């Protein structure tokens, strides 16, 4: 009888061990999604990082049918006057391509000089109060933006570091390529702490 009792206990222990192993086996897969979820969160971190900003990406995302910078030329036209100590001119971009294209938003603008395209001073601030529709340019068509230029002589020479400008570097909205607009009528400040330029959004002309 003692032998039978011993076998019965052993059999019970074996069943308990088998149940424990089965439970452990079922628990293992349930931990996998937790690990995968953590990996997905880690891999998502770079996409949440802020995108680089600057005058080259004045309006964020390029639009469908956007004008290629190589097909655009720029000129400076007459503007609407200006406040005391400043003048307002018009930045005009012309489509020289053979097909229509579109522009939307604010162009990046800065003074350049030294005869080699060196940027002079701070890039233009954007006048966000201006309308910014999508402008469709037919071949030969134009878009224009108001450009306000504060006179460098408004500031002490030691603070401004005035220098004659050769013209402007212009980034069309959404483009990382720039074009040069020649105009030697203005004096720039070489200090990055003084902003002389303010540009509005492009509109049809």
C-alpha positions as YAML, in Angstrom:
chain: A
units: angstrom
residues:
- id: 1
  name: UNK
  ca: [0.00, 0.00, 0.00]
- id: 2
  name: UNK
  ca: [2.90, 2.28, 0.70]
- id: 3
  name: UNK
  ca: [4.22, 1.72, -2.81]
- id: 4
  name: UNK
  ca: [0.82, 2.54, -4.36]
- id: 5
  name: UNK
  ca: [0.61, 5.78, -2.31]
- id: 6
  name: UNK
  ca: [4.12, 6.78, -3.44]
- id: 7
  name: UNK
  ca: [3.21, 6.19, -7.10]
- id: 8
  name: UNK
  ca: [0.01, 8.21, -6.69]
- id: 9
  name: UNK
  ca: [1.97, 11.19, -5.25]
- id: 10
  name: UNK
  ca: [4.53, 10.97, -8.02]
- id: 11
  name: UNK
  ca: [1.79, 10.87, -10.62]
- id: 12
  name: UNK
  ca: [0.13, 13.95, -9.11]
- id: 13
  name: UNK
  ca: [3.44, 15.82, -9.06]
- id: 14
  name: UNK
  ca: [4.01, 14.92, -12.70]
- id: 15
  name: UNK
  ca: [0.63, 16.30, -13.69]
- id: 16
  name: UNK
  ca: [1.32, 19.54, -11.78]
- id: 17
  name: UNK
  ca: [4.69, 19.90, -13.49]
- id: 18
  name: UNK
  ca: [3.11, 19.36, -16.90]
- id: 19
  name: UNK
  ca: [0.45, 22.00, -16.19]
- id: 20
  name: UNK
  ca: [3.09, 24.49, -15.04]
- id: 21
  name: UNK
  ca: [5.11, 23.94, -18.22]
- id: 22
  name: UNK
  ca: [2.02, 24.37, -20.36]
- id: 23
  name: UNK
  ca: [1.16, 27.67, -18.66]
- id: 24
  name: UNK
  ca: [4.73, 28.89, -19.10]
- id: 25
  name: UNK
  ca: [4.61, 27.94, -22.78]
- id: 26
  name: UNK
  ca: [1.41, 29.93, -23.28]
- id: 27
  name: UNK
  ca: [2.84, 32.97, -21.52]
- id: 28
  name: UNK
  ca: [5.91, 33.24, -23.75]
- id: 29
  name: UNK
  ca: [4.17, 34.45, -26.97]
- id: 30
  name: UNK
  ca: [2.16, 37.08, -25.05]
- id: 31
  name: UNK
  ca: [5.40, 38.86, -24.16]
- id: 32
  name: UNK
  ca: [6.41, 39.23, -27.81]
- id: 33
  name: UNK
  ca: [3.96, 42.07, -28.72]
- id: 34
  name: UNK
  ca: [5.26, 44.07, -25.76]
- id: 35
  name: UNK
  ca: [8.79, 43.87, -27.13]
- id: 36
  name: UNK
  ca: [7.58, 44.67, -30.66]
- id: 37
  name: UNK
  ca: [5.60, 47.64, -29.43]
- id: 38
  name: UNK
  ca: [8.67, 49.09, -27.76]
- id: 39
  name: UNK
  ca: [10.66, 48.66, -30.97]
- id: 40
  name: UNK
  ca: [7.98, 50.39, -33.01]
- id: 41
  name: UNK
  ca: [8.01, 53.31, -30.62]
- id: 42
  name: UNK
  ca: [11.78, 53.57, -30.86]
- id: 43
  name: UNK
  ca: [11.76, 53.41, -34.63]
- id: 44
  name: UNK
  ca: [9.15, 56.18, -34.69]
- id: 45
  name: UNK
  ca: [11.35, 58.62, -32.81]
- id: 46
  name: UNK
  ca: [13.26, 60.02, -35.85]
- id: 47
  name: UNK
  ca: [10.03, 60.83, -37.68]
- id: 48
  name: UNK
  ca: [8.93, 63.03, -34.79]
- id: 49
  name: UNK
  ca: [12.10, 65.13, -34.94]
- id: 50
  name: UNK
  ca: [11.61, 68.72, -36.16]
- id: 51
  name: UNK
  ca: [12.41, 69.35, -39.80]
- id: 52
  name: UNK
  ca: [15.18, 71.78, -40.69]
- id: 53
  name: UNK
  ca: [13.92, 75.29, -41.35]
- id: 54
  name: UNK
  ca: [15.31, 78.30, -43.17]
- id: 55
  name: UNK
  ca: [14.84, 80.60, -46.10]
- id: 56
  name: UNK
  ca: [15.35, 77.69, -48.48]
- id: 57
  name: UNK
  ca: [12.07, 76.15, -47.37]
- id: 58
  name: UNK
  ca: [9.96, 79.24, -47.03]
- id: 59
  name: UNK
  ca: [6.58, 77.57, -47.46]
- id: 60
  name: UNK
  ca: [7.27, 74.05, -46.24]
- id: 61
  name: UNK
  ca: [6.05, 71.45, -48.76]
- id: 62
  name: UNK
  ca: [6.49, 71.85, -52.54]
- id: 63
  name: UNK
  ca: [3.21, 71.91, -54.47]
- id: 64
  name: UNK
  ca: [2.16, 69.88, -57.52]
- id: 65
  name: UNK
  ca: [3.42, 71.40, -60.74]
- id: 66
  name: UNK
  ca: [5.78, 73.73, -58.88]
- id: 67
  name: UNK
  ca: [7.96, 75.99, -61.01]
- id: 68
  name: UNK
  ca: [11.53, 74.82, -61.32]
- id: 69
  name: UNK
  ca: [14.02, 77.45, -60.21]
- id: 70
  name: UNK
  ca: [16.02, 76.97, -63.42]
- id: 71
  name: UNK
  ca: [12.96, 78.18, -65.38]
- id: 72
  name: UNK
  ca: [12.54, 81.35, -63.32]
- id: 73
  name: UNK
  ca: [14.16, 84.77, -63.53]
- id: 74
  name: UNK
  ca: [13.73, 87.61, -61.09]
- id: 75
  name: UNK
  ca: [13.62, 91.39, -61.28]
- id: 76
  name: UNK
  ca: [12.96, 94.26, -58.87]
- id: 77
  name: UNK
  ca: [10.09, 96.55, -59.84]
- id: 78
  name: UNK
  ca: [8.41, 99.58, -58.37]
- id: 79
  name: UNK
  ca: [6.52, 99.13, -55.14]
- id: 80
  name: UNK
  ca: [3.97, 100.87, -53.01]
- id: 81
  name: UNK
  ca: [6.17, 103.40, -51.29]
- id: 82
  name: UNK
  ca: [7.15, 102.48, -47.73]
- id: 83
  name: UNK
  ca: [7.17, 103.78, -44.18]
- id: 84
  name: UNK
  ca: [9.59, 106.38, -42.84]
- id: 85
  name: UNK
  ca: [13.15, 105.14, -43.25]
- id: 86
  name: UNK
  ca: [12.19, 102.33, -45.62]
- id: 87
  name: UNK
  ca: [11.15, 101.71, -49.21]
- id: 88
  name: UNK
  ca: [8.85, 99.07, -50.67]
- id: 89
  name: UNK
  ca: [9.69, 97.46, -54.00]
- id: 90
  name: UNK
  ca: [8.24, 94.50, -55.84]
- id: 91
  name: UNK
  ca: [10.01, 91.19, -56.37]
- id: 92
  name: UNK
  ca: [8.86, 89.78, -59.72]
- id: 93
  name: UNK
  ca: [9.43, 86.15, -60.78]
- id: 94
  name: UNK
  ca: [8.89, 85.23, -64.44]
- id: 95
  name: UNK
  ca: [8.27, 81.74, -65.83]
- id: 96
  name: UNK
  ca: [10.66, 81.26, -68.76]
- id: 97
  name: UNK
  ca: [9.73, 77.60, -69.21]
- id: 98
  name: UNK
  ca: [7.64, 76.12, -72.02]
- id: 99
  name: UNK
  ca: [4.85, 74.87, -69.72]
- id: 100
  name: UNK
  ca: [2.71, 76.41, -67.02]
- id: 101
  name: UNK
  ca: [3.81, 75.98, -63.40]
- id: 102
  name: UNK
  ca: [2.75, 77.08, -59.92]
- id: 103
  name: UNK
  ca: [4.11, 78.98, -56.95]
- id: 104
  name: UNK
  ca: [2.56, 79.35, -53.50]
- id: 105
  name: UNK
  ca: [3.78, 81.16, -50.41]
- id: 106
  name: UNK
  ca: [6.69, 83.33, -49.35]
- id: 107
  name: UNK
  ca: [10.05, 83.40, -51.15]
- id: 108
  name: UNK
  ca: [13.27, 83.37, -49.16]
- id: 109
  name: UNK
  ca: [15.19, 86.60, -49.78]
- id: 110
  name: UNK
  ca: [18.56, 87.93, -48.61]
- id: 111
  name: UNK
  ca: [21.08, 90.55, -49.67]
- id: 112
  name: UNK
  ca: [24.26, 89.30, -51.36]
- id: 113
  name: UNK
  ca: [27.50, 91.10, -52.16]
- id: 114
  name: UNK
  ca: [31.30, 90.98, -52.43]
- id: 115
  name: UNK
  ca: [30.92, 90.09, -56.12]
- id: 116
  name: UNK
  ca: [30.63, 86.40, -55.26]
- id: 117
  name: UNK
  ca: [27.14, 85.87, -53.80]
- id: 118
  name: UNK
  ca: [28.15, 86.16, -50.16]
- id: 119
  name: UNK
  ca: [25.06, 86.67, -47.99]
- id: 120
  name: UNK
  ca: [25.00, 90.03, -46.27]
- id: 121
  name: UNK
  ca: [23.15, 90.20, -42.98]
- id: 122
  name: UNK
  ca: [19.91, 88.62, -41.87]
- id: 123
  name: UNK
  ca: [17.45, 87.01, -44.36]
- id: 124
  name: UNK
  ca: [14.04, 88.61, -44.89]
- id: 125
  name: UNK
  ca: [11.28, 88.15, -42.37]
- id: 126
  name: UNK
  ca: [7.96, 86.90, -43.75]
- id: 127
  name: UNK
  ca: [4.91, 89.13, -43.64]
- id: 128
  name: UNK
  ca: [2.37, 86.46, -42.67]
- id: 129
  name: UNK
  ca: [-0.54, 88.91, -42.93]
- id: 130
  name: UNK
  ca: [-0.44, 88.88, -46.75]
- id: 131
  name: UNK
  ca: [-2.66, 86.56, -48.85]
- id: 132
  name: UNK
  ca: [-0.83, 83.48, -50.16]
- id: 133
  name: UNK
  ca: [-2.87, 81.84, -52.94]
- id: 134
  name: UNK
  ca: [-1.50, 79.30, -55.38]
- id: 135
  name: UNK
  ca: [-0.39, 81.30, -58.42]
- id: 136
  name: UNK
  ca: [-0.38, 79.57, -61.82]
- id: 137
  name: UNK
  ca: [2.19, 81.02, -64.22]
- id: 138
  name: UNK
  ca: [1.68, 80.43, -67.92]
- id: 139
  name: UNK
  ca: [4.84, 80.53, -70.07]
- id: 140
  name: UNK
  ca: [6.03, 84.13, -69.80]
- id: 141
  name: UNK
  ca: [3.69, 84.74, -66.85]
- id: 142
  name: UNK
  ca: [4.76, 86.46, -63.64]
- id: 143
  name: UNK
  ca: [4.14, 86.42, -59.90]
- id: 144
  name: UNK
  ca: [5.11, 89.21, -57.55]
- id: 145
  name: UNK
  ca: [5.72, 89.78, -53.86]
- id: 146
  name: UNK
  ca: [6.07, 93.05, -51.93]
- id: 147
  name: UNK
  ca: [9.57, 93.53, -50.52]
- id: 148
  name: UNK
  ca: [10.10, 96.18, -47.84]
- id: 149
  name: UNK
  ca: [13.69, 97.38, -47.39]
- id: 150
  name: UNK
  ca: [14.69, 99.41, -44.34]
- id: 151
  name: UNK
  ca: [17.54, 101.84, -44.91]
- id: 152
  name: UNK
  ca: [20.83, 100.71, -43.41]
- id: 153
  name: UNK
  ca: [21.59, 104.30, -42.40]
- id: 154
  name: UNK
  ca: [18.81, 104.05, -39.80]
- id: 155
  name: UNK
  ca: [21.29, 102.14, -37.64]
- id: 156
  name: UNK
  ca: [24.64, 103.14, -36.13]
- id: 157
  name: UNK
  ca: [27.46, 102.19, -38.47]
- id: 158
  name: UNK
  ca: [29.21, 100.18, -35.76]
- id: 159
  name: UNK
  ca: [26.06, 98.06, -35.22]
- id: 160
  name: UNK
  ca: [25.10, 97.67, -38.87]
- id: 161
  name: UNK
  ca: [28.39, 97.22, -40.68]
- id: 162
  name: UNK
  ca: [26.97, 98.72, -43.91]
- id: 163
  name: UNK
  ca: [28.07, 97.37, -47.27]
- id: 164
  name: UNK
  ca: [26.78, 97.95, -50.83]
- id: 165
  name: UNK
  ca: [24.73, 94.98, -52.05]
- id: 166
  name: UNK
  ca: [25.03, 93.41, -55.50]
- id: 167
  name: UNK
  ca: [21.43, 92.27, -55.37]
- id: 168
  name: UNK
  ca: [19.36, 89.50, -53.79]
- id: 169
  name: UNK
  ca: [19.46, 85.75, -53.42]
- id: 170
  name: UNK
  ca: [15.91, 84.43, -53.86]
- id: 171
  name: UNK
  ca: [14.60, 80.96, -53.03]
- id: 172
  name: UNK
  ca: [11.22, 80.32, -54.70]
- id: 173
  name: UNK
  ca: [8.71, 78.90, -52.20]
- id: 174
  name: UNK
  ca: [9.35, 75.24, -51.44]
- id: 175
  name: UNK
  ca: [12.65, 75.15, -53.35]
- id: 176
  name: UNK
  ca: [16.18, 74.46, -52.12]
- id: 177
  name: UNK
  ca: [17.67, 76.11, -55.22]
- id: 178
  name: UNK
  ca: [18.10, 79.85, -55.48]
- id: 179
  name: UNK
  ca: [18.37, 82.47, -58.19]
- id: 180
  name: UNK
  ca: [20.22, 85.79, -58.24]
- id: 181
  name: UNK
  ca: [18.34, 89.04, -58.78]
- id: 182
  name: UNK
  ca: [20.75, 91.83, -59.65]
- id: 183
  name: UNK
  ca: [20.13, 95.25, -58.10]
- id: 184
  name: UNK
  ca: [22.89, 97.48, -56.77]
- id: 185
  name: UNK
  ca: [20.67, 100.33, -55.53]
- id: 186
  name: UNK
  ca: [20.67, 99.24, -51.88]
- id: 187
  name: UNK
  ca: [23.01, 99.08, -48.91]
- id: 188
  name: UNK
  ca: [22.91, 96.05, -46.63]
- id: 189
  name: UNK
  ca: [23.88, 95.57, -43.01]
- id: 190
  name: UNK
  ca: [26.43, 92.80, -42.54]
- id: 191
  name: UNK
  ca: [25.32, 92.22, -38.95]
- id: 192
  name: UNK
  ca: [23.10, 89.15, -38.48]
- id: 193
  name: UNK
  ca: [21.28, 90.87, -35.63]
- id: 194
  name: UNK
  ca: [19.71, 93.58, -37.82]
- id: 195
  name: UNK
  ca: [16.89, 92.74, -40.22]
- id: 196
  name: UNK
  ca: [16.40, 95.14, -43.12]
- id: 197
  name: UNK
  ca: [14.12, 92.97, -45.28]
- id: 198
  name: UNK
  ca: [10.49, 91.92, -45.03]
- id: 199
  name: UNK
  ca: [8.79, 89.99, -47.84]
- id: 200
  name: UNK
  ca: [5.14, 89.20, -48.49]
- id: 201
  name: UNK
  ca: [3.66, 86.18, -50.23]
- id: 202
  name: UNK
  ca: [3.62, 85.83, -54.00]
- id: 203
  name: UNK
  ca: [0.44, 86.79, -55.86]
- id: 204
  name: UNK
  ca: [-0.53, 86.89, -59.51]
- id: 205
  name: UNK
  ca: [0.35, 89.95, -61.55]
...
